[in-house]
Amino acid sequence: MAAPDVLLVMGVSGSGKSTVGALLASELGWKFYDADDYHPEENRTKMGKGIPLNDQAFQPPAQTRIHPKARKIITSSNPAFWKFPIHLKDRIPWLCNLHDILLRDVASGQHVVLACSGLKKMYRDILIRGKDGTPLKSDGTGKDKQPAEVKLLVVHLNGSFEVISGRLLKRKGHFMPPELLQSQFDTLEPPSAPENFIQISVDKNLSEIIATIVDTLR
């Protein structure tokens, strides 16, 4: 198959997406991002306390800066929203920021591996299209500077609750406690047609997983 612009290595916490993503990027010579590194401190604190991220609105401080794409997404879903106190959701600003990073790299000709939970199709859509696929504009020309959409291959690292919870119990130094794993399984919407994706069992060893992905790209 033709090489995608972005390989999105997704799965619940403990599925190995960061490890697989980093090794895969090294194997391919692509740029690597771990989406966890871009979580705002509020999200990290929340997850560290065992509180799942959610899609329910909350009321941030008045001085909170709102990512322009987050504002656009909220406005498109409810034009009257801004007549009321400002609300944000846990994930949308984070995903919009990642979307901007992907677009910038793809526009410069860089292939990218992104390790990100990407649990819902909506989240994957925001990552790749900024929800509505609106392109950025070049300075003064009115022409598209960056593509509205990138060629994406989703790599879903799939495993049972029992296997992955066992992994999390052995993990140290991660901000997400294993108690949150069930909430991630509840949220998970595995990729399906028409998404461009492959599923790989986490029961395979690391070298088999990398080889399977690389073979898919050939």
C-alpha positions in Angstrom: 0.0 0.0 0.0 1.1 3.6 -0.5 2.7 5.0 2.6 0.3 7.1 4.7 1.3 10.6 5.9 0.5 9.6 9.5 0.5 6.3 11.3 -1.8 6.6 14.3 -0.9 3.9 16.9 -3.9 3.7 19.1 -5.3 1.7 22.0 -6.2 1.9 25.6 -3.6 2.7 28.3 -1.2 -0.3 28.7 -1.6 -1.5 25.1 2.0 -0.6 24.3 1.2 2.2 21.8 4.1 4.5 23.0 6.7 1.7 22.8 5.4 0.4 19.5 5.2 3.9 18.1 8.7 4.9 19.1 10.2 1.7 17.7 8.2 2.0 14.5 9.2 5.6 13.9 12.9 4.5 14.4 12.5 1.6 12.0 10.8 3.8 9.3 12.9 6.9 9.9 9.7 8.9 10.6 9.0 11.6 13.2 7.5 10.4 16.5 5.0 12.1 18.8 3.6 10.7 22.0 0.2 12.4 22.6 0.5 11.9 26.3 3.4 14.5 26.3 0.9 17.1 25.1 -1.8 16.7 27.7 -2.3 19.9 29.7 -1.4 19.7 33.4 -5.1 19.7 34.4 -5.7 16.5 32.4 -2.6 14.8 33.9 -3.7 15.8 37.4 -7.2 14.5 36.8 -6.0 11.1 35.5 -3.4 10.8 38.3 -6.3 11.1 40.8 -8.2 8.3 39.1 -10.7 10.7 37.4 -11.4 9.7 33.8 -11.3 12.4 31.1 -14.8 13.0 29.7 -16.7 14.9 27.1 -18.8 16.7 29.6 -18.5 20.5 29.7 -16.8 22.2 32.7 -16.3 25.8 33.6 -12.7 27.0 33.4 -11.3 30.2 34.9 -12.3 33.3 33.0 -8.7 33.9 31.8 -8.5 30.5 30.1 -7.4 30.8 26.4 -9.5 28.7 24.0 -7.9 27.0 21.1 -9.5 28.5 17.9 -10.4 25.1 16.5 -12.0 24.1 19.8 -14.0 27.3 19.7 -15.0 26.6 16.1 -16.1 23.0 17.0 -18.2 24.2 19.9 -19.7 27.0 17.9 -20.6 24.7 15.0 -22.5 22.3 17.3 -24.3 25.0 19.2 -24.1 28.6 17.8 -25.8 30.0 21.0 -23.2 28.4 23.2 -21.2 31.6 23.8 -24.2 33.4 25.2 -23.5 31.4 28.3 -20.5 31.0 30.6 -17.5 29.5 28.7 -17.2 25.7 28.8 -14.6 23.4 27.5 -14.2 19.7 27.3 -11.2 17.7 28.5 -10.0 16.3 25.2 -11.0 18.8 22.4 -8.2 21.5 22.9 -5.6 18.7 23.3 -6.7 17.0 20.1 -6.8 20.2 18.2 -3.3 21.0 19.2 -2.1 17.6 18.0 -4.0 18.2 14.8 -2.1 21.4 14.1 1.2 19.6 14.8 0.4 16.8 12.3 -0.7 19.3 9.6 2.5 21.3 10.0 4.7 18.3 9.6 2.8 16.8 6.7 2.9 20.1 4.9 6.7 20.1 5.2 6.9 16.6 3.7 7.5 14.8 7.0 5.9 11.4 7.7 4.7 11.0 11.3 4.0 8.2 13.8 1.6 9.4 16.5 1.0 7.3 19.6 -2.4 8.4 20.9 -5.3 6.6 22.6 -7.7 7.8 19.9 -10.5 5.9 21.6 -13.5 7.3 19.7 -13.9 7.9 16.0 -14.7 11.5 16.7 -11.3 11.9 18.4 -9.6 10.4 15.4 -11.5 12.7 13.1 -10.4 15.8 15.0 -6.8 14.6 15.0 -6.7 14.3 11.3 -9.3 16.8 10.0 -9.7 19.3 12.7 -13.3 18.1 12.9 -14.4 19.8 9.7 -11.3 19.7 7.5 -10.9 23.5 7.2 -7.4 24.1 5.8 -5.0 26.8 7.1 -4.2 29.6 4.6 -0.8 30.9 3.5 0.0 34.5 4.3 -1.7 36.9 2.0 -2.2 34.5 -0.9 -5.6 32.9 0.0 -4.2 29.5 -1.1 -4.1 26.4 1.0 -0.9 26.3 2.9 -1.6 22.9 4.5 -3.9 20.1 3.6 -7.3 19.8 5.2 -6.9 16.1 5.5 -3.9 13.8 5.7 -3.5 10.2 4.6 -3.9 8.1 7.7 -3.4 4.5 8.7 -4.8 3.6 12.1 -3.0 0.8 13.9 -5.2 -0.5 16.7 -3.3 -2.4 19.4 -6.1 -4.7 20.6 -6.1 -6.8 23.8 -8.3 -8.1 26.5 -9.0 -6.3 29.7 -7.3 -9.1 31.7 -4.0 -8.9 29.6 -3.8 -5.1 29.6 -4.7 -4.7 33.3 -2.0 -7.1 34.1 0.5 -4.9 32.3 -0.7 -1.8 34.0 -0.2 -3.4 37.4 3.5 -3.9 36.6 4.0 -0.4 35.2 5.7 2.4 37.2 6.0 6.1 36.6 2.9 6.5 34.5 0.3 9.1 35.4 -2.8 6.9 34.7 -3.7 4.4 37.5 -5.0 1.0 36.4 -8.4 1.8 37.9 -9.1 4.0 34.8 -8.7 1.2 32.4 -12.3 0.1 32.5 -13.5 3.6 31.7 -11.2 3.5 28.6 -12.6 0.1 27.5 -16.1 1.6 28.0 -15.2 4.6 25.8 -13.4 2.6 23.1 -14.9 2.6 19.6 -12.6 0.3 17.6 -11.8 1.5 14.1 -14.1 0.2 11.3 -14.8 0.9 7.6 -14.5 3.3 6.0 -11.5 4.1 8.2 -8.2 2.9 6.9 -6.9 0.6 9.7 -5.4 -2.6 10.8 -5.8 -4.4 14.1 -2.9 -6.2 15.8 -3.2 -8.3 19.0 -1.1 -7.2 21.9 -0.5 -10.9 22.5 2.1 -10.8 19.8 5.7 -10.0 20.7 7.1 -6.5 19.9 9.1 -7.6 16.9 6.1 -9.4 15.4 4.0 -6.2 15.9 6.6 -4.0 14.2 7.1 -6.5 11.3 3.3 -6.7 10.7 3.0 -2.9 10.5 6.0 -2.5 8.2 4.8 -5.4 6.0 1.4 -3.6 5.7 3.1 -0.5 4.3 4.8 -2.4 1.5 
